[in-house]
Amino acid sequence: GAAPYQNWNERIFAECYRPNAELGNFERISFNIGPTLHSWMRSYNPETCRLIVTQDRANVARHGVGNAMAQVYNHTILPLATRQDKVTQVAWGIADFVESFGRRPQGMWLPETAVDIETLEVLAEQGIRFTILAPRQAARVRQMGSPEWQDVSGERVDTTIPYSQTLPSGRNIAVYFYDGPIAKA
């Protein structure tokens, strides 16, 4: 449950977004804020939202890229959605991100890291360059720039490097795997 808070938005805000914003961490970590949560945060505590956007912009100024990633508009598990719903969720997520951060996103977080090839195609079609998946989702990987595939078990995938997924359309999308033990801790 969300206790002692009234709802999950308050709890996530109090335990994650506000303290990280106050510490300046959004300049140093990759992150996403779902559109519905971000909308709630803008009403509940606009100063924290300003801090987050300012920290992302500082990273853009320093490195040419921001740390913020887009998220599909609702918390939709995309492999269960129709193709048109996938297109809509990604397009709305991108539009909300542009409105919130003032730039197009390079990456998109997928709820529960749920993915299928069609979802990756939709991301690539809409200009998304990368996504992040769970290490348990890795079976065969190909490092960026390498023609060779290697078999891995999820816990043995190198989470410090990007991988490339060639799609049936011929497009490519980069895939990063989060560090499972750190994420669980």
Salt bridges, closest charged atoms under 4 A:
GLU15 OE1 - ARG11 NE 3.25
GLU22 OE2 - ARG18 NE 3.89
GLU27 OE1 - ARG62 NH2 2.86
GLU47 OE1 - ARG50 NH2 3.19
ASP56 OD1 - ARG103 NH2 2.97
GLU112 OE2 - HIS75 NE2 2.74
ASP116 OD2 - LYS86 NZ 3.01
GLU118 OE2 - ARG83 NE 3.94
GLU118 OE1 - LYS86 NZ 2.73
GLU121 OE1 - ARG171 NH1 3.98
GLU125 OE2 - ARG83 NH2 2.54
ASP151 OD1 - ARG140 NE 3.43
